[in-house]
Amino acid sequence: MSEYKPCPFCGEQKGIEVSFDESQGFKWGHAVCCNCGACGPEVRTSYNREPDAPWKNQARKEWNERPNTWPHTCSLHNYTGNGPCPACEQLKKTIGG
């Protein structure tokens, strides 16, 4: 599994990766949005730092299966809804972002 649902806070989809929570001694890991820093649910890593460690797939699964109940708000376009602002998404496509 390598596909991610968009971030529920900023709408980013390509900049999601799995990482350790180093503050707890590598015991926990999670998916994190590289754009806004939002983190998915923590999963136990069993201290496994291998590139294909099983916990990484679990972290991706938890990110993708989370409830998408947080509304996204864009004050620039007066938008509130589930997912990124359509006007912002169109603007990103137009400028190549």
N, C-alpha and C positions, 0 to 999 in steps of 0.2 A: 504494500500500500504506500503510494507516494503522493497521492493527491490530497490536498487540504481544502476544507471549506473556507470561505473568506473569513477574515477576522471579524467578529461581531462588533468591534468598536470602531475600526477604521476602514474595513472593507478590503484590506490587503489580502491577496491570495498567494502570490509568488514568493513573498518574503517570510514564510513560516518555516521554522526549523525546530528540531528537537535538541534539547540541551540539558545538562546537569544543573541542579540547584547546588552550586558550590558552597553556599552558606551552611549547608547541612552535611558536609562531608561526602558528597556524591551519593548519598543514600536515595535521593529522589531525583526524578527528571520530569520534564514536561515539554509540550510544544509551546513555542513562544513566537509572537509576531515581531519581526525585526523592525517594522515600521513604527509601532506605537508601544511595544513592550508588553502587550497583554499576554498572559500565560494561561494555558489550559490546565486541566486537573493534573495533580501530581501522581506519578506512578513510581513504584519501587524499582530501583535499578539493579539491585543485588550487587552493587558496586561494579557492574560490568561496563567497561569503557570501550569495548570492541565496536567497530563501525557498524556491524550488523547485529548488535545486541537486541534480544527479543523485546526489551522494555521500550525500545524506540518505536516499534510497530504499535505497541500498546498506547504510547503517548499520542501517536497520530490518530489512532482509533478514538481515544477519549476526546481529542480536539474536535474530530468530525462528528461525534455522537452527542456532543453537549447540546443542551436545549438552546435554541436561538431565540431567546426571549428579550434580548436587550435591543431596544430600538436605537437606530442610528439617527442622529440629528445633525443636520447641516444648516447652520444659521445663514450662510451665504445665499442659499437657494430656498430657505424656509421649508425644509424637508424633514420629516420624521417618518421612519419606516423600518422594516426589517431588511437590512442590507444597506449597501452604500447608496449615496445620493445619485440618482440617474444622471442629473445634470453634471455632477463632478466626474462621473465615469465617462461621459461623452467628451468632456473637456480633456481628460487624460488621454483618450484615444486621439483627439485632434492634435494635441501637442506632442504625442508620442511617449507618454508616461506610463 
